[in-house]
Structure formats: C-alpha cells, structure tokens
Amino acid sequence: MNPTRRPLDGITVISLEHAIAAPFCTRQLADLGARVIKVERPLTGDFARAYDQRVKGMSSHFVWTNRSKESLTLDLKQPDALAVLMELLPQADVLVQNLAPGAAARMGLSFQALHARHPRLIVCDISGYGEDGPYRDKKAYDLLIQSEAGFLSITGTPDEPSKAGCSIADIAAGMYAYSGILAALLQRQHTGEGSHIDLSMLESLGEWMGYPMYYAFDGAPPPARTGASHASIYPYGPFPAGDGGMILIGLQNEREWKAFCEHVLRQPALADDERFGSNAARTRQREALRALIVAEFAVLDTPQIESRLDAARIAHARMNDMPGLWAHPQLLARGRWHTVDSPAGPLPALLPPGRHSAFAYRMDAVPALGAHTEAILRALGRSDAQIQALRSTQAI
C-alpha cells in the first residue's frame, strides 16, 4: 500500500465556480488529491474573495472553500479566453459549474454539447432549482433556498423565523455534488463514459427537510419553532447555569428521564409525575418542566451540572462560541488542525472529517487570484508573447 497516494490522484477537475456550493464541492475533491483548476474572472475573481477581510485581509468564505486549488483567470466572454478553456477540457475528468442559469450552455459547455467530443467527461451543473421546471431561470442564493425549502418556517422562535448561522443550502448542494461526482467516477469505471449531474440547491436542502416534512404528513401540524430546543423531544435544548454558562441537554427515552430526575434534579418522585409521564407529555408541558429545571440549575455552576449529567449518563454539551471551537480540546487531542499556506501567510485549517488509514488529505495553499494562469498557459504551449497578448486585452 502506498500511503502517499490519494484516491483522486490523477483526476483533473475544471470548475467555473463562485460563492460556496461549487467551491465547497471542489475543495472536497482537492482534499482527496484531485487537481482542481478554478476558473476566475480577471481582476476581480470569485466574488466570494470580496465578502470580507477577516482572515489576514482575505475573505473567510474564500479561505474556507478554496485551498489546494489552482487559480486560472479567464474572461470567458472573450473568444481567446474561451479557447483556452476548450483546450483544457480534453485533459479534464470533471467539469463543475454554478454560473447563472443558462450561462454555461450559452458558451457551449452543456453536457449535450460536450459529450460527443469528450465522452469520458463528467459534467456537474449546480443551480438553485435545476435545469428544467418553472423555476429553472430563477437566481438563487443560500437564504432564498432556506426560505423556499421551508427551513425558515421551522427555525427560530415562535415570534420570528431565523436562518441558519452558516450557508446550509450551499453546503448541502456542495456535498451532494461531491458525492454525485464520486459516484459518476465509479460509474465511469464500469461504462467508460462520463455522465451529467443536474443538481439543485432546493432538492439538496429539501432532502435535509425530510423529518419535518414527514412530521407534517398529510396535513398534520408542522414542527413548531422552538429556538434552540427540539420541537418534538423534551427536555432537549439549552438551559442556563447559575454561573452564566449555558448547558444543552438531550433526553431520548424513559430510562434517561428517570435518571435525570434522580441524579440531576435530585427529585426522583418527579419521574412518576403524570404531567411528565412520556415524551409527548413532557413536550406538551415544556414550560412547567423548564421552570423546574431552571430553578435547580440556578444554584449550580456549569461544572457541577456537568458532573451530575455525567453521573446520570445524560448527553450534554456546553454552548461553545467561535473561540471555544478554535480551542476545542477534542479537536486538539485528535490532531485535527493543520497549517496551510496562503497569500497572507500560514493559516490553521481543520482537516476534513474522518481519518483514513490509507492516505493523508491534501492540504495545500489557498491560491492568489490568477496565481497559476501563466503556468497553465505555458503547459498548453502558449508563448510569452501570446500570454502577454491575452493579458493586454484582459482575457486573462
């Protein structure tokens, strides 16, 4: 076994990408060893580069989703730049794009247009709503899809819906694109041909909404918005400690409820109180039960509550903030941090989830805009004069 060989070594991915969904997908492919050529607009690049300047002057979103890639600047509206892309396609295994609806097809980059010339090429189109249907031409951003997929209707407080604190619709689409591409690469081993993946953000987040959809099956009431508490299991959510900390607890069954009453609340008789005799009853009586829990926790500090929960074998967690996550002892103990390079110098980065005994993840630099343009053009046979000519017209 060669421990230095990664699963996607030798695979080349070309990505016409911006924002989060496609870049997040292709970063996963790069983690596994794929060569990812990220095509960006000259001068401005992926517009996610300008979202903020929180990471040594670079964008937090961009740093997160673009390590281990090559940046190639091309103005694909110019024929000479589009010709460069067309020259790269015979070398590619995968083409990923999440441009505006219809933009890739207008440049001759649809699967139908490419398959005859490049039969082994896998084409993954990521869009808000998919390539057909009444919503196909609608632009889509993460928050809009959270709304369309019903996520906002079940998230927040009874008075106000809330979005997720991170881009879950983009992340869902990126991960389904990633797994779809891996499946297509496996399929190609059987058929010898590439295939088309038409992936939508709405369908991706819709899959994640399976539980609330079935909970509201056949006209039943949907899950209520309950803040950080679970809508249908109680007690399952945050409770304040006497020292100002916040503890999340989760009870899953009647054995745990009895142990919680005896060892945490130290009110064993409460386990037999008919008001709280089942999860459904506890959910109906959540305000009364919450008052009992809050009153007991108010005289305890966070470590005391954690000690009682441990003794009762009740699942619990502290409500961490971002500094707490950066310094999380479990991530440190498992060696989950790695250093990657960037235009602004070395940066810490979490290794991808999951240890693999057979290979190490690729953890290379976050690229500067156009950092690899000249090298890629020279590999295609362009001379210095030809490269300068492209640069003079801002084709690159």
C-alpha positions in Angstrom: 0.0 0.0 0.0 1.3 3.4 -1.0 0.4 5.8 1.9 1.2 8.9 -0.2 -1.3 8.0 -3.0 -4.7 9.6 -2.6 -8.0 8.3 -4.0 -8.3 11.1 -6.6 -4.7 11.5 -7.6 -4.6 11.8 -11.4 -8.1 13.2 -11.6 -8.4 16.7 -13.1 -11.4 19.0 -12.3 -12.1 22.3 -14.0 -14.6 24.4 -12.1 -16.4 27.6 -13.2 -17.3 28.5 -9.7 -18.2 31.2 -7.3 -19.5 31.7 -3.8 -20.0 28.5 -1.9 -21.8 25.5 -3.3 -19.4 24.6 -6.2 -16.2 25.8 -4.4 -17.1 23.7 -1.4 -17.7 20.6 -3.6 -14.4 21.0 -5.5 -12.5 21.6 -2.3 -13.6 18.2 -1.1 -12.3 16.7 -4.4 -9.0 18.5 -3.9 -8.7 17.2 -0.4 -8.8 13.7 -1.9 -6.0 14.5 -4.3 -7.8 15.9 -7.4 -6.2 18.7 -9.4 -8.8 21.4 -9.3 -8.4 24.3 -11.8 -10.6 27.1 -10.6 -11.5 29.5 -13.4 -12.0 33.1 -12.2 -12.7 36.4 -13.7 -9.6 38.6 -14.4 -9.1 41.4 -11.9 -12.0 40.5 -9.6 -12.1 36.7 -9.4 -14.6 34.7 -7.5 -16.8 37.4 -5.9 -16.6 35.5 -2.6 -13.0 36.8 -2.4 -14.5 40.2 -1.5 -17.1 39.1 1.1 -15.0 40.3 4.0 -11.4 40.7 5.1 -11.4 38.7 8.3 -8.5 36.3 7.6 -5.4 38.5 7.4 -7.2 40.6 4.8 -8.7 37.7 2.9 -12.3 36.5 2.9 -13.4 34.0 5.5 -15.7 32.2 2.9 -12.9 32.0 0.3 -10.2 30.7 2.6 -12.6 28.0 3.9 -13.6 26.7 0.4 -10.6 27.1 -1.9 -7.4 25.6 -0.5 -5.4 23.2 -2.7 -6.7 24.7 -6.0 -5.1 26.3 -8.9 -6.4 29.8 -9.9 -6.7 30.4 -13.6 -8.1 33.8 -14.7 -10.1 33.8 -18.0 -12.7 36.2 -19.3 -14.9 33.6 -20.9 -16.8 36.3 -22.8 -13.7 36.7 -25.0 -13.2 34.1 -27.7 -9.4 33.7 -27.0 -10.1 33.0 -23.3 -12.9 30.6 -24.1 -10.5 28.8 -26.5 -8.1 28.2 -23.6 -10.8 26.6 -21.6 -11.7 24.4 -24.6 -8.1 23.3 -24.9 -8.1 22.2 -21.2 -11.2 20.1 -21.4 -9.6 17.1 -23.2 -7.3 16.8 -20.1 -10.2 17.0 -17.6 -12.2 14.3 -16.0 -14.8 16.6 -14.4 -16.3 20.0 -15.3 -18.2 21.7 -12.4 -20.1 25.0 -12.8 -22.5 27.1 -10.8 -22.8 30.1 -13.0 -26.0 32.0 -13.6 -28.8 29.8 -15.1 -28.1 29.1 -18.8 -24.7 30.8 -18.8 -22.6 27.7 -19.3 -24.9 26.4 -22.0 -24.6 29.6 -23.9 -20.8 29.2 -24.0 -21.2 25.7 -25.4 -20.4 24.0 -22.1 -23.6 22.0 -21.6 -23.3 18.2 -21.2 -25.1 17.7 -24.5 -22.6 19.9 -26.4 -19.5 18.4 -24.7 -20.3 14.7 -24.5 -19.7 13.9 -28.2 -16.3 15.5 -28.1 -15.3 14.4 -24.6 -17.2 11.2 -23.9 -15.4 10.5 -20.6 -16.1 14.0 -19.2 -18.4 14.2 -16.2 -20.3 17.5 -16.1 -21.9 18.7 -12.8 -24.2 21.6 -13.1 -25.2 23.2 -9.7 -28.1 25.6 -9.7 -30.8 26.8 -7.4 -33.7 24.9 -8.9 -32.4 22.5 -11.6 -32.2 22.8 -15.4 -36.0 22.4 -16.1 -39.3 23.2 -14.4 -40.9 26.6 -13.9 -38.1 27.9 -11.5 -35.2 26.9 -13.8 -34.2 30.5 -14.7 -34.5 32.0 -11.2 -31.4 33.1 -9.5 -30.9 31.5 -6.1 -28.8 32.3 -3.0 -28.5 30.4 0.2 -31.0 32.4 2.3 -33.6 32.3 -0.5 -33.3 28.5 -0.7 -33.6 28.2 3.1 -36.9 30.0 2.6 -38.1 28.1 -0.4 -37.3 24.7 1.2 -39.3 25.5 4.3 -36.3 25.7 6.6 -37.2 29.2 7.9 -40.7 28.1 8.7 -39.4 25.6 11.4 -36.3 27.5 12.6 -36.3 30.4 15.1 -38.7 31.4 17.8 -42.5 31.4 17.9 -42.4 35.1 17.1 -39.7 35.2 14.4 -38.2 32.8 11.9 -34.4 32.6 11.8 -31.9 31.5 9.1 -29.1 29.1 9.9 -25.9 30.7 11.0 -23.9 29.2 8.1 -24.7 28.5 4.5 -26.6 25.3 4.8 -28.3 25.3 1.4 -24.9 25.8 -0.3 -23.2 23.3 1.9 -25.9 20.7 1.2 -25.7 21.2 -2.5 -21.9 21.1 -2.4 -21.8 17.9 -0.5 -24.4 16.2 -2.8 -22.4 17.4 -5.8 -19.3 16.0 -4.3 -20.8 12.6 -3.6 -22.5 12.6 -7.0 -19.2 13.2 -8.8 -17.6 10.4 -6.8 -20.4 8.1 -7.9 -20.0 9.3 -11.5 -16.3 8.5 -11.4 -17.1 5.0 -10.1 -19.8 4.6 -12.8 -17.3 5.6 -15.5 -15.1 2.7 -14.5 -18.0 0.4 -15.5 -19.2 2.2 -18.6 -16.2 4.0 -19.9 -18.3 7.1 -20.3 -18.9 10.3 -18.4 -22.3 11.4 -17.2 -24.3 14.5 -16.4 -25.2 15.6 -12.8 -28.0 18.2 -12.7 -28.0 19.2 -9.0 -30.2 21.8 -7.4 -29.9 23.6 -4.0 -33.6 23.2 -3.5 -33.6 19.4 -3.8 -30.5 19.2 -1.6 -31.9 21.1 1.3 -35.3 19.5 0.6 -33.7 16.1 1.4 -32.5 17.5 4.7 -36.0 18.6 5.5 -37.3 15.1 5.4 -38.1 14.8 9.1 -40.2 18.0 9.3 -42.0 17.1 6.1 -43.0 13.7 7.3 -43.8 15.1 10.8 -46.3 17.3 8.9 -47.5 14.4 6.7 -51.0 14.5 5.2 -51.9 17.9 6.6 -50.6 17.4 10.2 -49.3 20.5 12.1 -45.6 21.1 11.3 -42.9 21.3 14.0 -43.2 24.5 16.0 -40.3 27.0 16.0 -38.8 26.5 19.4 -35.5 28.3 19.3 -32.6 26.1 20.3 -34.9 23.5 21.8 -36.1 20.4 20.0 -39.6 20.8 18.6 -40.8 17.3 19.5 -38.4 15.9 22.2 -38.2 17.5 25.7 -36.1 18.3 27.6 -33.7 18.7 24.7 -32.1 22.1 24.4 -30.3 24.9 26.3 -30.6 25.6 30.0 -28.8 28.4 31.9 -26.4 27.6 34.7 -26.0 29.7 37.9 -22.6 30.9 36.8 -23.9 32.3 33.5 -22.9 29.3 31.4 -25.3 27.5 29.1 -25.8 23.7 29.0 -27.6 21.8 26.3 -29.1 18.5 27.4 -30.8 15.8 25.4 -33.0 13.1 26.8 -34.0 10.4 24.4 -36.0 7.8 26.4 -37.8 7.0 29.7 -34.7 5.4 31.3 -32.9 8.7 30.8 -35.8 10.7 32.1 -35.8 8.6 35.3 -32.0 9.0 35.7 -32.3 12.7 35.1 -34.9 13.1 37.8 -32.9 11.1 40.3 -29.3 12.2 39.7 -29.6 15.6 38.1 -32.7 17.3 39.5 -32.5 15.1 42.6 -36.2 14.8 42.7 -36.8 11.1 42.0 -40.5 11.4 42.6 -40.8 13.6 39.6 -40.2 10.6 37.3 -43.7 9.4 38.3 -45.4 12.7 37.9 -48.2 12.1 35.4 -47.6 15.6 33.8 -44.3 14.3 32.6 -45.0 10.6 32.1 -44.0 10.4 28.4 -42.0 12.4 25.9 -45.3 13.6 24.4 -46.5 14.8 27.8 -43.2 16.5 28.6 -43.3 18.3 25.2 -46.8 19.5 26.0 -45.8 20.6 29.5 -42.4 22.0 28.4 -42.9 25.4 30.1 -43.7 23.8 33.5 -40.8 21.4 33.2 -38.4 24.1 32.1 -39.2 26.1 35.2 -38.3 23.2 37.4 -35.0 22.6 35.6 -34.0 26.2 35.5 -34.7 26.6 39.2 -32.4 23.7 40.1 -29.7 24.7 37.7 -29.8 28.3 39.0 -28.0 27.2 42.2 -25.3 25.2 40.4 -22.3 26.3 38.3 -21.6 24.7 34.9 -19.1 22.1 36.2 -21.5 20.9 38.9 -24.3 20.5 36.3 -21.9 18.6 34.0 -20.8 16.3 36.9 -24.5 15.4 37.6 -25.2 14.8 34.0 -22.2 12.6 33.6 -23.2 10.6 36.6 -26.7 10.1 35.1 -25.2 9.3 31.7 -27.2 12.1 30.1 -26.0 13.5 26.8 -25.0 17.2 27.2 -22.8 19.9 25.8 -21.6 23.4 26.5 -22.8 26.1 24.2 -19.5 27.0 22.6 -18.6 30.2 20.8 -16.1 30.6 18.0 -13.0 31.0 20.3 -14.2 27.9 22.1 -14.3 25.9 18.8 -10.9 27.1 17.8 -9.6 25.9 21.1 -11.8 22.8 21.5 -9.8 20.2 23.5 -11.2 17.3 21.5 -10.1 18.7 18.2 -6.7 19.4 19.6 -6.4 16.0 21.2 -7.2 14.3 17.9 -4.7 16.4 15.9 -7.4 17.8 13.7 -5.5 21.1 12.9 -3.2 21.5 10.0 -1.3 24.5 8.6 -1.9 25.7 5.0 -0.2 28.4 3.1 -2.0 31.4 1.6 -1.1 34.8 0.0 -1.2 36.3 3.5 1.0 33.6 5.1 0.3 30.3 7.0 -3.2 29.7 8.3 -4.7 27.0 10.6 -7.2 24.7 8.9 -9.3 21.8 10.1 -8.5 18.5 8.4 -11.5 17.1 6.6 -13.8 14.9 8.8 -12.7 11.3 9.1 -9.3 9.7 9.5 -8.2 7.4 6.7 -5.6 4.8 7.3 -4.6 4.5 3.6 -3.9 8.1 2.8 -3.4 11.7 4.1 -5.6 14.5 2.9 -4.2 17.1 0.6 -3.8 20.4 2.5 -2.2 22.9 0.1 -2.3 26.6 -0.2 -5.2 29.0 -0.8 -4.4 30.5 -4.2 -3.9 34.1 -5.0 -6.1 35.3 -7.9 -4.6 34.0 -11.2 -1.6 32.5 -9.4 -1.4 29.6 -11.8 -2.5 31.3 -15.1 0.9 31.6 -16.7 2.0 28.0 -15.8 -1.3 26.5 -17.2 -1.0 28.6 -20.4 2.7 27.5 -20.9 1.7 23.9 -20.4 -0.8 24.4 -23.2 2.1 25.7 -25.4 1.4 29.4 -25.2 4.5 31.6 -25.7 5.4 34.6 -23.6 4.2 36.9 -26.4 0.9 35.1 -26.6 0.4 35.3 -22.9 1.2 39.0 -22.9 -1.3 39.5 -25.7 -4.0 37.8 -23.7 -3.1 39.9 -20.7 -3.2 43.1 -22.7 -6.9 42.6 -23.6 -7.7 41.4 -20.0 -8.7 38.0 -21.5 -6.6 36.6 -18.6 
